[in-house]
Amino acid sequence: MKHDSKLSGVLHVLLHMLFTKGPATSEQLAKMMETNPVVVRRVMAGLREQGFVASAKGHGGGWTVVCDPAAVTLADIYKAVGEPPLVALGHRSDNPQCLVEQAVNHALDTTFREVEALFQAKLASVTLADLSKDFNRRLRKHGRTHKEHAHG
């Protein structure tokens, strides 16, 4: 089963964008996310609608981070990218009148809601600034610079 890595990919490029001098094109971001520029534009549009990034067309245009990284949580980003399903499991709904199916689905639904709530709470406790600090700590530990770590 293929995992949905949209959130991870968006956070990845947002961190790079925080240290980029000038706008980053959809093509540059697509290389970082290992995807198609059309996918990048679609995902970034959700971030733009929430006021986290801005885009400019034409020569010298591209995407820039316009939010305060200390004020934006990973939960905010998760919502902006459409809240991809965390749990890929589902339950049967072949026979909604079956009492066994009802009991199983109730137990699974309760567990799914608890997992989602825990995930959301953790995301809400981490800001883009926190993520950036961790990245910078890792760079220093490895004796590297942002430019040395840049993709593409």
C-alpha positions, 0 to 999 in steps of 0.5 A: 500500500502506498503511503500518503506523504503529502504532509511530509513533503510539504513540511520538507519544502517549507523548511527549505523555503524558509532558508531560500533567498527569493521565491522557489519555483514549482519545478524546484519544489517538485524536485525536492518533493520528488513529484510533478510541478502540477502536484506542487501547485495544487498542494501549495494552493491550499497553503496560499489560501490559508495565508502561509505562502504567496506566489508570484507569476512570471520571470523571478516569480515562484513561491515564498513563505509569508507566515510567521513560522512561530505562529503556524503549527503542523496541525495548521499545515495538515489542515491546509493540505486537506487532512489526508487520512491518517488511518488507512484501515476501514471497516465493513459496511456490507450489512449495516443491520448485522449486530456483529458488524455494528459492534466491530465498527463501533470499536474501530470508530472509537479507536480511529477517533482516539488516534486522530485526536492524539495525532492532531494534538501532537501536530498542534504542539509543534510549530514550523519554527520548532521544526526549523530549530531542529533542522538547524541543530541537525545541520550544525551537528553534521557541520553543514550549511543550508546551501550544502543541504539544498536539493536540486 
